[in-house]
């Protein structure tokens, strides 16, 4: 069903959001950016830091950082995971992207672009298999997964799920996009054996909200 009443364009009238997206260097369209903005607001008082996996040139990371400041939680850390040199090897049976895609960036360029929020940002250049191990005890309230590939998304689910605070959220950017079939497969496989279920959005994103432990207990009886 298509919307014809302007509901999909509510972001145009949100002055705070309009201010937050000025100068963003991103390929993400305003509708998806508005979802990120709203969920940062939604989880701003949930305990834990934020993470973005798949940073590219830093546009969505800048939105996340600005939103935290706008709503008084500039004390939260934003952890940024990426090779900052293009995509890692892909699985040709599951992915349409190839190794090296989105390689027109660098760690130095992204750090310069995000310099205004430098004190709250932590950068982890390299492969997820290596860099996730640098935050073994950190808890998170918000995790944005925008890494397109089956293996990368699978690693994000496996690492962050147990570190996501109840009430916190995953947002999977690539879930509904035909160009990223492996990303959806990784999410569906992972949550097939979890009590949460991905909620697909018309923007192409999917959201997973971490359930409170007592609810999981009631559901599973374990």
LUMSE-314069 format. One line per 10 residues: number of its first residue (from 1); for each residue z, y, x of N, C-alpha, C, CB. Coordinates in steps of 0.2 Angstrom, whole numbers, plus 5000, padded with zeros to 4 digits. Glycine has a CB too. Layout:
N
NUM = Z/Y/X/Z/Y/X/Z/Y/X/Z/Y/X  ...
% end
This chain:
222
1 = 5000/4994/5004/5000/5000/5000/5000/5006/5004/5006/5000/4995  4995/5011/5003/4995/5017/5007/4999/5022/5004/4988/5019/5008  5002/5026/5008/5006/5032/5005/5002/5038/5005/5012/5033/5010  5002/5041/4999/4998/5047/4998/5002/5053/4996/4993/5046/4993  5009/5053/4997/5013/5058/4995/5016/5062/5000/5019/5055/4990  5014/5061/5006/5016/5064/5012/5022/5062/5015/5017/5071/5010  5025/5056/5013/5031/5053/5015/5031/5051/5022/5033/5048/5011  5025/5049/5024/5024/5047/5031/5024/5053/5036/5018/5043/5032  5024/5059/5034/5023/5065/5038/5030/5069/5038/5017/5069/5036  5035/5066/5036/5042/5070/5035/5043/5073/5042/5047/5066/5033
11 = 5041/5070/5047/5043/5073/5054/5040/5080/5055/5040/5069/5059  5035/5082/5051/5032/5089/5052/5037/5094/5050/5026/5089/5048  5042/5092/5046/5046/5097/5043/5053/5097/5046/5047/5097/5035  5054/5093/5051/5060/5092/5054/5060/5096/5061/5062/5084/5056  5064/5102/5060/5063/5107/5065/5066/5105/5072/5067/5113/5063  5072/5101/5071/5075/5098/5077/5070/5093/5081/5081/5094/5076  5067/5089/5077/5062/5085/5080/5056/5088/5083/5059/5080/5075  5053/5093/5080/5048/5097/5082/5050/5100/5089/5046/5103/5077  5056/5103/5090/5058/5105/5096/5059/5100/5101/5065/5109/5095  5061/5094/5099/5062/5089/5104/5055/5086/5107/5066/5083/5101
21 = 5050/5087/5103/5044/5084/5106/5039/5089/5110/5040/5081/5100  5041/5095/5111/5037/5099/5114/5036/5097/5121/5041/5106/5114  5030/5097/5123/5028/5095/5130/5029/5088/5132/5032/5099/5135  5029/5083/5127/5030/5076/5129/5023/5073/5132/5032/5072/5123  5024/5070/5137/5018/5067/5141/5018/5059/5139/5019/5067/5148  5016/5058/5133/5016/5051/5130/5010/5049/5126/5022/5050/5126  5009/5042/5126/5004/5040/5121/5006/5038/5115/5000/5034/5125  5013/5038/5113/5016/5036/5107/5014/5042/5102/5023/5035/5108  5012/5040/5096/5010/5045/5091/5017/5048/5088/5006/5042/5085  5016/5054/5084/5022/5057/5081/5026/5052/5077/5020/5063/5078
31 = 5023/5048/5073/5027/5044/5068/5031/5039/5071/5022/5040/5063  5029/5036/5077/5033/5032/5081/5038/5035/5084/5029/5027/5085  5037/5041/5087/5042/5045/5090/5047/5047/5086/5039/5052/5093  5046/5048/5079/5051/5050/5074/5055/5045/5073/5047/5053/5068  5053/5038/5073/5057/5033/5072/5062/5032/5078/5053/5026/5072  5060/5033/5084/5064/5033/5090/5070/5039/5089/5061/5034/5097  5068/5045/5087/5072/5050/5087/5077/5049/5081/5068/5057/5084  5075/5046/5076/5080/5045/5070/5085/5039/5072/5076/5042/5064  5083/5034/5076/5087/5029/5078/5092/5031/5083/5084/5023/5080  5090/5035/5088/5095/5038/5093/5100/5042/5089/5091/5043/5098
41 = 5098/5046/5084/5103/5049/5080/5108/5044/5076/5100/5054/5074  5105/5039/5073/5109/5034/5070/5114/5030/5074/5104/5029/5067  5112/5029/5080/5117/5025/5085/5121/5030/5090/5113/5020/5089  5120/5036/5089/5123/5041/5094/5131/5040/5095/5122/5048/5092  5134/5038/5090/5141/5037/5090/5143/5029/5091/5145/5040/5085  5138/5025/5092/5140/5018/5093/5141/5018/5101/5134/5013/5091  5146/5014/5103/5147/5013/5110/5142/5010/5114/5154/5010/5111  5141/5012/5120/5136/5010/5124/5130/5015/5127/5132/5004/5121  5127/5013/5132/5122/5017/5135/5115/5016/5131/5121/5016/5142  5110/5019/5133/5103/5018/5131/5099/5015/5136/5100/5025/5128
51 = 5094/5011/5134/5089/5009/5139/5082/5009/5136/5090/5001/5141  5077/5010/5141/5070/5010/5139/5067/5006/5144/5067/5017/5139  5063/5001/5142/5059/4996/5146/5052/4997/5145/5061/4988/5144  5049/5000/5150/5042/5002/5149/5042/5010/5148/5038/4999/5143  5042/5013/5154/5043/5020/5154/5036/5024/5154/5048/5022/5159  5032/5021/5158/5025/5024/5159/5026/5031/5162/5021/5025/5153  5024/5037/5159/5025/5043/5162/5031/5047/5160/5019/5047/5160  5035/5044/5156/5042/5047/5154/5042/5051/5148/5044/5051/5160  5037/5051/5144/5037/5055/5138/5042/5053/5133/5030/5055/5134  5043/5047/5131/5047/5045/5126/5054/5045/5129/5046/5038/5124
61 = 5055/5044/5135/5062/5045/5139/5064/5052/5138/5061/5042/5146  5060/5057/5139/5062/5064/5138/5064/5065/5131/5056/5068/5140  5061/5062/5126/5063/5063/5119/5070/5060/5118/5058/5059/5114  5071/5054/5121/5078/5051/5120/5083/5055/5123/5078/5044/5123  5082/5058/5129/5087/5062/5133/5088/5068/5129/5085/5063/5140  5083/5071/5126/5084/5078/5123/5088/5076/5116/5077/5081/5121  5087/5071/5113/5090/5070/5107/5097/5068/5108/5087/5063/5103  5099/5065/5113/5106/5064/5115/5110/5071/5116/5107/5060/5121  5106/5075/5120/5109/5082/5121/5110/5086/5114/5105/5086/5126  5105/5085/5110/5105/5089/5104/5111/5087/5099/5098/5088/5100
71 = 5112/5080/5100/5118/5078/5095/5124/5077/5099/5115/5072/5092  5125/5080/5104/5131/5081/5108/5133/5074/5112/5136/5082/5103  5129/5070/5114/5130/5064/5117/5127/5064/5124/5129/5058/5113  5126/5070/5127/5123/5070/5134/5127/5066/5139/5122/5077/5136  5133/5064/5137/5137/5060/5142/5134/5053/5143/5144/5060/5140  5131/5050/5138/5128/5044/5138/5122/5043/5143/5125/5041/5131  5122/5037/5147/5117/5036/5152/5111/5033/5148/5120/5032/5157  5105/5035/5151/5099/5032/5149/5096/5028/5155/5094/5038/5147  5095/5022/5154/5093/5017/5160/5086/5016/5159/5097/5011/5160  5082/5017/5164/5074/5017/5163/5072/5012/5168/5071/5024/5165
81 = 5068/5007/5165/5066/5001/5168/5058/5001/5168/5069/4994/5165  5055/5000/5174/5048/5000/5174/5046/4999/5181/5044/5007/5172  5040/4996/5182/5037/4995/5189/5035/5002/5192/5031/4991/5190  5034/5007/5187/5031/5014/5189/5025/5013/5193/5037/5018/5193  5021/5007/5193/5015/5006/5196/5010/5002/5192/5017/5003/5203  5011/5002/5186/5007/4998/5182/5010/4991/5180/5000/4996/5185  5006/4988/5175/5009/4982/5172/5009/4976/5177/5005/4979/5166  5015/4972/5177/5015/4966/5181/5010/4961/5179/5022/4963/5181  5009/4955/5182/5005/4950/5180/5006/4948/5172/5005/4943/5184  5000/4947/5169/5000/4945/5162/4998/4938/5161/4995/4950/5158
91 = 5000/4935/5155/4998/4928/5153/4991/4929/5149/5003/4925/5149  4986/4927/5152/4979/4927/5149/4979/4923/5142/4974/4925/5153  4983/4919/5141/4983/4915/5135/4987/4919/5129/4986/4908/5136  4991/4923/5131/4995/4927/5126/4994/4934/5126/5003/4925/5128  4992/4937/5131/4991/4944/5132/4984/4947/5132/4995/4947/5138  4983/4953/5130/4976/4956/5131/4976/4961/5136/4974/4959/5124  4982/4964/5138/4983/4968/5144/4982/4964/5150/4989/4972/5143  4981/4968/5156/4980/4965/5162/4984/4968/5167/4973/4965/5164  4986/4964/5173/4990/4967/5178/4987/4973/5180/4990/4962/5184  4991/4978/5181/4989/4985/5184/4987/4990/5179/4983/4984/5188
101 = 4987/4988/5172/4986/4993/5167/4991/4998/5167/4985/4989/5160  4990/5004/5165/4994/5010/5165/4997/5011/5172/5000/5008/5160  4993/5010/5177/4995/5011/5184/4995/5018/5186/4992/5007/5188  4992/5023/5182/4991/5030/5184/4998/5034/5183/4986/5033/5180  5003/5032/5187/5009/5035/5187/5013/5033/5193/5014/5033/5180  5019/5036/5194/5023/5034/5200/5030/5036/5198/5021/5037/5206  5035/5033/5202/5042/5034/5201/5043/5042/5202/5046/5030/5205  5040/5044/5208/5041/5051/5210/5039/5056/5204/5038/5053/5216  5033/5055/5201/5031/5059/5196/5035/5059/5190/5023/5057/5194  5037/5053/5188/5042/5052/5182/5048/5056/5183/5043/5045/5180
111 = 5051/5055/5189/5058/5058/5191/5057/5066/5191/5060/5056/5197  5051/5068/5193/5050/5075/5193/5050/5078/5186/5044/5077/5197  5046/5074/5182/5045/5076/5175/5051/5076/5171/5040/5071/5171  5056/5072/5173/5062/5071/5169/5068/5075/5172/5064/5064/5168  5067/5079/5177/5072/5082/5182/5077/5086/5178/5069/5086/5187  5075/5089/5172/5080/5093/5168/5086/5088/5166/5077/5096/5162  5085/5082/5165/5090/5077/5163/5092/5073/5168/5088/5074/5157  5091/5074/5174/5092/5070/5180/5099/5067/5180/5091/5073/5186  5104/5070/5178/5111/5068/5179/5113/5062/5174/5116/5073/5178  5109/5062/5169/5110/5056/5164/5106/5051/5164/5110/5059/5157
121 = 5101/5051/5169/5096/5046/5169/5097/5041/5176/5089/5049/5170  5095/5035/5175/5096/5030/5180/5089/5026/5180/5102/5025/5179  5086/5026/5186/5079/5023/5187/5080/5016/5190/5075/5028/5191  5076/5011/5188/5076/5005/5190/5069/5003/5192/5080/5000/5186  5066/5005/5197/5059/5003/5198/5058/4995/5201/5056/5007/5204  5053/4992/5198/5052/4985/5200/5052/4980/5194/5058/4983/5204  5051/4974/5195/5051/4969/5190/5057/4968/5186/5048/4962/5193  5057/4967/5180/5063/4966/5176/5067/4960/5179/5061/4964/5169  5064/4955/5181/5068/4949/5184/5073/4951/5189/5063/4944/5186  5071/4957/5193/5075/4959/5198/5080/4965/5196/5071/4961/5204
131 = 5077/4969/5192/5081/4976/5191/5086/4975/5185/5076/4981/5189  5085/4970/5180/5090/4969/5175/5097/4967/5178/5088/4964/5170  5097/4964/5184/5103/4961/5187/5107/4967/5190/5101/4957/5193  5104/4973/5190/5108/4979/5193/5113/4982/5188/5103/4984/5195  5113/4979/5181/5117/4982/5176/5120/4976/5172/5113/4987/5171  5123/4971/5176/5126/4965/5173/5131/4966/5167/5128/4961/5178  5135/4971/5168/5141/4972/5164/5140/4978/5159/5147/4973/5168  5134/4982/5159/5133/4987/5155/5132/4985/5148/5128/4992/5157  5135/4989/5143/5134/4988/5136/5129/4994/5133/5140/4988/5132  5125/4992/5128/5120/4997/5126/5120/4997/5118/5113/4994/5128
141 = 5119/5003/5116/5119/5005/5109/5111/5005/5106/5122/5011/5107  5107/5006/5111/5100/5008/5109/5095/5005/5115/5098/5015/5108  5090/5001/5113/5086/4998/5118/5079/4999/5115/5087/4991/5120  5075/5003/5119/5068/5004/5117/5063/4999/5121/5065/5011/5117  5060/4995/5118/5056/4990/5122/5048/4991/5121/5057/4982/5120  5045/4994/5126/5038/4996/5126/5034/4993/5132/5037/5004/5125  5034/4987/5132/5031/4984/5139/5025/4979/5137/5036/4980/5142  5023/4978/5131/5017/4976/5129/5015/4968/5131/5011/4979/5133  5019/4965/5136/5017/4958/5138/5022/4953/5135/5017/4958/5145  5020/4947/5134/5025/4942/5132/5031/4941/5136/5021/4936/5131
151 = 5029/4940/5143/5035/4938/5147/5040/4944/5148/5032/4936/5154  5037/4950/5148/5041/4956/5149/5046/4957/5143/5037/4962/5150  5043/4956/5137/5047/4957/5131/5052/4951/5130/5042/4957/5124  5050/4945/5132/5055/4940/5132/5061/4941/5136/5051/4933/5134  5060/4944/5142/5065/4945/5147/5070/4951/5144/5062/4948/5153  5067/4956/5140/5071/4961/5137/5075/4958/5132/5066/4966/5134  5073/4954/5128/5077/4951/5122/5082/4947/5125/5072/4946/5118  5081/4942/5130/5086/4938/5133/5091/4942/5137/5082/4933/5138  5090/4947/5140/5095/4951/5144/5099/4955/5139/5091/4955/5149  5096/4959/5135/5099/4965/5131/5103/4962/5125/5095/4970/5130
161 = 5101/4957/5122/5104/4954/5116/5111/4954/5117/5101/4948/5114  5114/4950/5121/5121/4949/5122/5125/4956/5124/5123/4944/5127  5121/4961/5127/5124/4967/5129/5123/4973/5124/5121/4969/5136  5120/4971/5119/5119/4976/5113/5125/4976/5109/5113/4975/5109  5129/4982/5108/5135/4983/5104/5133/4982/5097/5137/4990/5105  5137/4978/5093/5136/4978/5086/5135/4985/5083/5142/4974/5083  5130/4985/5079/5128/4992/5076/5123/4995/5080/5134/4996/5076  5121/4992/5086/5116/4995/5090/5109/4992/5088/5117/4993/5098  5104/4995/5091/5097/4993/5089/5093/4992/5095/5094/4998/5084  5088/4987/5094/5082/4986/5097/5076/4990/5094/5080/4979/5099
171 = 5072/4993/5097/5066/4995/5094/5060/4992/5098/5065/5003/5093  5056/4988/5095/5050/4985/5099/5044/4989/5097/5049/4978/5097  5041/4993/5102/5036/4997/5100/5029/4994/5098/5034/5002/5106  5028/4988/5102/5021/4985/5102/5021/4979/5096/5020/4982/5108  5026/4978/5092/5026/4972/5088/5020/4971/5084/5033/4973/5084  5018/4976/5080/5013/4976/5076/5006/4977/5078/5014/4980/5070  5005/4978/5084/4998/4981/5087/4994/4975/5089/4999/4985/5093  4988/4974/5087/4984/4969/5089/4982/4968/5096/4977/4969/5085  4983/4974/5100/4982/4974/5107/4988/4970/5111/4981/4981/5109  4993/4969/5107/4999/4966/5111/5002/4960/5107/5005/4971/5111
181 = 4998/4954/5106/5000/4949/5102/5006/4945/5106/4994/4944/5101  5006/4945/5112/5012/4942/5116/5018/4945/5114/5010/4942/5123  5018/4952/5113/5025/4955/5112/5028/4953/5105/5023/4963/5112  5024/4952/5100/5026/4950/5094/5029/4943/5094/5021/4951/5088  5025/4939/5098/5027/4932/5099/5033/4931/5102/5021/4928/5102  5035/4935/5107/5041/4935/5111/5047/4937/5106/5041/4939/5117  5046/4942/5102/5051/4944/5098/5053/4939/5092/5049/4951/5094  5047/4936/5089/5048/4931/5084/5051/4925/5087/5041/4930/5081  5049/4923/5093/5052/4917/5095/5060/4917/5097/5049/4915/5102  5062/4923/5100/5068/4924/5102/5073/4925/5095/5069/4931/5106
191 = 5071/4928/5090/5075/4929/5084/5075/4924/5079/5074/4936/5081  5071/4919/5081/5071/4913/5076/5077/4909/5076/5065/4908/5079  5081/4910/5082/5087/4906/5082/5093/4911/5083/5087/4902/5089  5092/4917/5080/5098/4922/5080/5099/4924/5073/5096/4928/5084  5105/4927/5071/5106/4929/5064/5102/4935/5062/5113/4930/5063  5100/4939/5067/5096/4945/5065/5089/4943/5064/5097/4951/5070  5085/4948/5060/5078/4947/5059/5075/4953/5060/5077/4944/5052  5069/4953/5064/5065/4959/5065/5063/4962/5059/5059/4958/5070  5064/4969/5058/5061/4973/5052/5055/4976/5054/5066/4978/5049  5049/4974/5051/5043/4977/5053/5042/4984/5050/5037/4973/5051
201 = 5040/4989/5053/5039/4996/5050/5031/4997/5050/5042/5001/5055  5029/5001/5045/5022/5003/5045/5019/5007/5051/5021/5007/5039  5023/5009/5055/5021/5012/5061/5019/5007/5066/5027/5016/5064  5020/5001/5065/5018/4996/5070/5024/4993/5074/5013/4998/5075  5030/4997/5074/5036/4995/5077/5040/4990/5073/5040/5001/5078  5045/4987/5077/5049/4983/5073/5056/4985/5076/5048/4975/5074  5061/4984/5071/5068/4986/5073/5073/4980/5071/5070/4992/5068  5077/4979/5076/5082/4974/5075/5089/4977/5076/5081/4968/5080  5093/4977/5071/5100/4979/5071/5105/4974/5073/5102/4983/5065  5109/4975/5078/5114/4969/5080/5119/4969/5075/5117/4971/5087
211 = 5121/4963/5072/5125/4962/5067/5133/4962/5070/5124/4956/5063  5138/4964/5066/5144/4963/5068/5146/4956/5069/5149/4966/5063  5151/4954/5073/5152/4947/5075/5155/4944/5069/5157/4947/5081  5159/4947/5065/5162/4944/5059/5157/4942/5054/5167/4949/5056  5152/4946/5053/5146/4944/5049/5143/4938/5051/5141/4950/5048  5141/4938/5058/5138/4932/5061/5142/4926/5059/5137/4933/5068  5149/4926/5060/5154/4921/5059/5153/4918/5051/5161/4923/5060  5153/4923/5047/5152/4921/5040/5146/4918/5038/5153/4927/5035  5140/4920/5041/5134/4917/5040/5133/4910/5043/5128/4922/5043  5136/4909/5049/5135/4903/5053/5140/4898/5051/5134/4904/5060
221 = 5146/4901/5050/5152/4896/5049/5155/4893/5055/5150/4891/5044  5153/4896/5061/5155/4893/5067/5160/4898/5071/5149/4892/5072
% end
